[in-house]
């Protein structure tokens, strides 16, 4: 783990103190938790906007794709595919049969 020195605005210190007290954890643990939540949100937004795939998002977060999808669903992010994307993917695996 790396040590960094940063300036933290008063309002952010208040947020850290709230997490620290509510969860009965040390200040440094509260800071890491808030940074992690922020990064998960950031990556989730990249995924929602179609800037990263689910695989890339999972890799960035250090979790598997199912865990990433569950994390995003819990955050209200349903995915970045529309019906035409799904149909295109299905056609690659199941060729269309003539009717």
C-alpha positions as CSV (number, residue, x, y, z in Angstrom):
1,X,0.0,0.0,0.0
2,X,1.2,3.5,-0.8
3,X,1.1,6.5,1.4
4,X,0.0,9.8,0.0
5,X,-0.3,13.2,1.5
6,X,-3.3,15.3,0.4
7,X,-5.2,18.4,1.5
8,X,-8.8,17.6,2.5
9,X,-11.5,20.3,2.6
10,X,-13.5,20.7,5.8
11,X,-16.7,19.3,4.2
12,X,-14.9,16.2,3.2
13,X,-13.4,15.8,6.7
14,X,-16.9,16.0,8.1
15,X,-18.0,13.2,5.7
16,X,-15.0,11.1,6.9
17,X,-15.9,11.7,10.5
18,X,-19.5,10.7,9.9
19,X,-18.4,7.4,8.4
20,X,-15.8,6.9,11.1
21,X,-18.4,7.3,13.9
22,X,-21.3,5.5,12.2
23,X,-19.2,2.4,11.3
24,X,-16.8,2.6,14.3
25,X,-13.7,2.5,12.1
26,X,-10.5,4.4,12.0
27,X,-10.1,7.6,10.1
28,X,-7.8,6.0,7.5
29,X,-10.2,3.1,6.9
30,X,-13.1,5.6,6.5
31,X,-11.1,7.5,3.9
32,X,-10.3,4.4,2.0
33,X,-13.9,3.3,2.1
34,X,-15.1,6.7,0.7
35,X,-12.4,6.6,-2.0
36,X,-13.5,3.1,-3.0
37,X,-17.2,4.1,-3.2
38,X,-16.3,7.1,-5.3
39,X,-14.2,4.9,-7.7
40,X,-17.0,2.4,-8.0
41,X,-19.4,5.2,-8.8
42,X,-16.9,6.6,-11.4
43,X,-16.4,3.3,-13.1
44,X,-20.2,2.6,-13.0
45,X,-20.7,5.9,-14.8
46,X,-18.1,5.0,-17.4
47,X,-19.9,1.7,-18.0
48,X,-23.4,3.4,-18.2
49,X,-22.0,5.8,-20.8
50,X,-20.5,2.9,-22.8
51,X,-17.0,4.1,-22.3
52,X,-15.9,0.8,-20.8
53,X,-17.3,-2.8,-21.2
54,X,-18.4,-4.8,-18.2
55,X,-15.2,-6.8,-18.5
56,X,-13.1,-3.6,-18.4
57,X,-15.1,-2.3,-15.5
58,X,-14.7,-5.5,-13.5
59,X,-11.0,-5.5,-14.2
60,X,-10.6,-1.8,-13.0
61,X,-12.5,-2.7,-9.8
62,X,-10.6,-5.9,-9.2
63,X,-13.8,-8.0,-9.1
64,X,-15.4,-10.6,-11.5
65,X,-18.0,-9.6,-14.0
66,X,-20.9,-11.0,-12.1
67,X,-19.9,-9.0,-9.0
68,X,-19.5,-5.9,-11.1
69,X,-23.0,-6.4,-12.7
70,X,-24.5,-6.9,-9.2
71,X,-22.7,-3.8,-7.9
72,X,-24.0,-1.7,-10.8
73,X,-27.6,-3.1,-10.5
74,X,-27.5,-2.2,-6.8
75,X,-26.5,1.3,-7.9
76,X,-29.4,1.5,-10.4
77,X,-27.1,1.0,-13.5
78,X,-28.9,-1.5,-15.7
79,X,-26.3,-1.7,-18.4
80,X,-25.3,-0.1,-21.6
81,X,-26.8,-2.5,-24.1
82,X,-30.0,-2.0,-26.0
83,X,-32.1,-4.6,-27.7
84,X,-30.3,-4.4,-31.0
85,X,-27.0,-5.1,-29.3
86,X,-28.4,-8.2,-27.7
87,X,-29.9,-9.4,-31.0
88,X,-26.6,-8.9,-32.8
89,X,-24.8,-10.9,-30.1
90,X,-27.3,-13.7,-30.3
91,X,-27.1,-13.9,-34.1
92,X,-23.3,-14.6,-33.7
93,X,-24.1,-17.7,-31.7
94,X,-27.4,-18.8,-33.2
95,X,-27.7,-18.2,-37.0
96,X,-31.0,-17.1,-38.2
97,X,-33.2,-19.8,-39.7
98,X,-35.4,-19.1,-42.7
99,X,-39.1,-19.1,-42.0
